[in-house]
Amino acid sequence: MKLGLVGLPNVGKSTLFNAVTKAGAHVANYPFATIDPNVGVVNVPDPRLEVLYEMYHPKRETVYATLEVVDIAGLVEGASHGEGLGNAFLGNIREVDAIGHVVRCFDDPNIAHVSGAVDPRRDIEIIEVELILADLAHVGRRLEKAVKYAKSGEAEAKAELAFLQALEAHLSESKPARSFQMDAEWPEGLHLLTAKPMLYIANVAEDDLDGQSPHVAVVREIAAETDAPVVVISARIEADLAELAPADRDTFAEALGLTSSGLDIIVKEAYALLDQISFLTVGDDEVRAWTITRGMKAPQAAGKIHTDFERGFIRAEVIDYDTLIDAGSMVKAKALGKVRSEGKEYVVEDGDIILFRFNV
């Protein structure tokens, strides 16, 4: 799963990136400090794995699910026409699964703003408009081909033409593709920037973590128009926390009234955006989390471990995490009849602990 951090220059993207990945991305107080995208892979926090590790004491270290975070170059007005680093910016966005739009919600005279003053509504609109313009150009090129194909009279070609015309009209009203609704399948290969799930990340000052500032209220209002989630964090505080030892980090976070780190919050929302869940595998060798899409059936989940598991799938022995913990061990859980045998139609649930049986 890949989350791309986007936003205007100097909104705190790279500071946030450094905090959540500890990857040492370059941070500077001038536009386009980030040119090539910085990429970091982070573990998805999961307290269940820590408990299971203490239960099994496996030979190898616990393996967490991971999230790839991409710090993409800052965007400016005109990016859809190549202004600033527009072409590179838009190309990098096409490679991610979801967008984390970092919005500056803090005033600081020591940090330059490319538009002169902090204005979340204007900043969000600049990026949204540029993405929509890029999508309009993409749909326009696709329409030119669709018009020619539709002349053949084939139902499929005519349906695609009608879809693209309706989508173009929708985008022309400055509406993102993610809010477009039509009772038809999307044409194959139509990958639009504004169709990607969006998470708004309101970057606030240290004393605005309660999320009650007027700037955050504007972000929430805009996000509500497309049912997009909003996360309120202080990238500066997250950066300070990242520099501390774990014990000191907990003490500092508690003093600030923080119950979850920015990473925990962002990952949780990113998972929800992409409808991702984790199933778990346990044993003397390893305790591990595996990421799948909600609704995936047991054979396909098995294929995440190895393709042979999916091809030769026989059954899945399943117990949910809470039931195993209540039982105290897998041996006791089996004795109590808590471990179920599930077949090919079983839909895997978040927190399922699974042992797959298969033929080689």
GULUMZA-311344 format. One record per residue (C-alpha): residue in three letters; y, x, z. Coordinates in pm, whole numbers, plus 50000, padded with zeros to 5 digits. Each point is the difference from the previous one (the first is absolute). Layout:
# residues N
AlaYXZ...
***
This chain:
# residues 360
Met500005000050000Lys503365014349895Leu503384989650146Gly503155011949822Leu503185004150205Val503034991049789Gly503704995050061Leu503445013149919Pro500705036850073Asn500685008350366Val498454968850152Gly497485019950206Lys496934999349775Ser499155036650035Thr500745000250373Leu497584970950039Phe497485016949773Asn500115031550213Ala499534980050315Val496964980349887Thr498245027549805Lys501205032050170Ala499755014349649Gly503315018650009Ala501704982149711His503435013949920Val502864980250158Ala503665005949912Asn503324981750025Tyr500764996749630Pro498774977749716Phe496775009449821Ala498825024250271Thr496594985649912Ile499255006049632Asp496235002349965Pro498254974550221Asn498685013150331Val496504987750075Gly498254999150336Val496704985250113Val499974985650351Asn497264985650217Val500174962850061Pro500144996250380Asp497014980350127Pro499334999450379Arg496534985749933Leu498875033549862Glu501055018050316Val497894976450213Leu497025003649767Tyr500345037950007Glu499624999350379Met496964977449962Tyr498195021749741His501405035350043Pro499215007749634Lys499465035449871Arg502954998449761Glu503594989450058Thr500924963549957Val501034990949646Tyr502894975449978Ala501054978649708Thr502975016049824Leu503294989549848Glu501745020449731Val503775000050049Val502255010349711Asp503655009250053Ile501604991149666Ala503365012949876Gly503074979550095Leu501184974349747Val503544993549877Glu501564972549792Gly499045004549635Ala496575014750072Ser498364975849756His502075017349729Gly499155034850123Glu502935005950237Gly499445024950283Leu496255005050022Gly499324964849880Asn497185006849755Ala498105021650249Phe500644975050279Leu498684970549800Gly497005019649878Asn499035009550354Ile500264964050118Arg497494989549734Glu497425022250170Val500124983550345Asp498274968650127Ala502844987150217Ile503675007950049Gly501645008250331His503714994149937Val501935020350257Val503384983750062Arg502795017750186Cys501104978550294Phe501935025950200Asp503555013249986Asp500465037750026Pro503115017549866Asn498065032749991Ile497484986949745Ala501474992349660His499324966649831Val499905000749621Ser501964967249983Gly502515008950270Ala499004975550273Val496904984450153Asp499214966649836Pro496304990150008Arg500454970449763Arg501685021149734Asp497505028450045Ile497004977049968Glu501474982849695Ile500625033449825Ile496365009650023Glu498674965049926Val502214996649693Glu498945033849864Leu496324991550045Ile500494966149835Leu501855015949706Ala497155024649954Asp497514971250006Leu502084980049751Ala499895029349759His496235002850048Val499454962549947Gly502335000749697Arg497885026449830Arg496864980350080Leu501624968349861Glu500675016349664Lys496295006249958Ala499074965750138Val502174982249741Lys498095017449720Tyr496594992550154Ala500894963450062Lys500504994749627Ser496245002949965Gly499744966250169Glu497455012050255Ala500204980950327Glu499885031750210Ala502905016049809Lys502104968450025Ala499294997450374Glu501135035950055Leu503194993649805Ala500814969350212Phe499315019650318Leu502235029149902Gln502834977149893Ala499904981950334Leu499825033250189Glu502955013949805Ala502064969350087His499075004350366Leu500995036750005Ser503234992049815Glu501034979050300Ser499845031950212Lys496764988850161Pro497175025150063Ala496654995649829Arg498284996250338Ser501634965750034Phe498964988549652Gln497534971350002Met498114986749699Asp496584984449975Ala498605027249776Glu498505034550025Trp502275030049966Pro499565017749664Glu497875031150029Gly501935032250047Leu503264983550104His500915021850298Leu503474991250125Leu502015017750268Thr501264968150162Ala496484985450012Lys499025025750264Pro499964987950362Met503225009250182Leu500485010650361Tyr503585003550123Ile500555028250252Ala503314995850182Asn501065034650119Val502244993850302Ala501975020550252Glu498285009550326Asp501744972150192Asp499104972649749Leu496205000950036Asp500014963950122Gly500634990049639Gln502964978150088Ser502705018349805Pro501894981649720His498665025149747Val496394991550090Ala500804962849985Val501045004649636Val496745018149919Arg497964972350163Glu501904973449805Ile499325017149668Ala496355007050085Ala499434963650093Glu500784989549641Thr496705015249886Asp498114998750333Ala500115037950024Pro499425016150341Val502705020050178Val499425029950229Val502825012550224Ile499825036950091Ser502235029650070Ala498935028749774Arg501895024150224Ile498084989050310Glu496725001349808Ala500875035649895Asp500735009650363Leu496724984450115Ala498065018849733Glu501195033250143Leu498664992950351Ala496585006450150Pro497904967950029Ala500544996450377Asp503765005149972Arg500094976949699Asp498554971250200Thr502475005650285Phe502975001449762Ala498854969149811Glu499524980950325Ala503515009450113Leu501354985749674Gly497964968250036Leu497865007949695Thr496484985550010Ser499025011749651Ser501065029449787Gly501684995149665Leu496785012049834Asp497924973550177Ile502414972549898Ile500365011149639Val496255004449951Lys499294965950152Glu502454983249767Ala498845020149698Tyr496414989450070Ala501074963750022Leu502025002649679Leu497015012749805Asp497514978050187Gln498085030450127Ile497545000650290Ser497685026250152Phe496284998550067Leu498405026750219Thr496895021449996Val498655017050314Gly497265024250094Asp499165033450155Asp501465018349700Glu503254981549944Val502294971250094Arg502024988749699Ala502314973149864Trp499824988349639Thr502794981049825Ile499164970249780Thr501834969849863Arg499664968250203Gly497374977049851Met497755028249876Lys496284993250027Ala497465022650167Pro498595017649688Gln503505009349878Ala500925012450347Ala496845021249999Gly501155014649670Lys503055014250178Ile497625023250183His497865008849697Thr499314983349667Asp496245002350073Phe500554977650302Glu501394972649778Arg497445003549722Gly497044999550238Phe501434976250260Ile497364981150200Arg501854987350305Ala502685008650255Glu499435001650374Val503294987950147Ile501604997050342Asp503704995250063Tyr501845025650210Asp500794977350297Thr496384988750031Leu498745036050001Ile502495010150269Asp499054969950213Ala496315009449968Gly500695036250097Ser497745016149740Met498284992749670Val496604999950173Lys501134972850241Ala501674980749721Lys496774999549800Ala498034989450306Leu502414970950045Gly499584990149636Lys503655007249921Val499365021049689Arg499824977849691Ser498225005849672Glu502294990349711Gly499294997949627Lys501885005149676Glu502354970550048Tyr501275011050340Val503795004750008Val500895030150214Glu502464994050285Asp502495024150155Gly498355019150283Asp496434994149881Ile497695028750093Ile497445002549723Leu496785018449924Phe499014995349634Arg496374998549892Phe499345009349637Asn497435012549750Val500615033949842
***
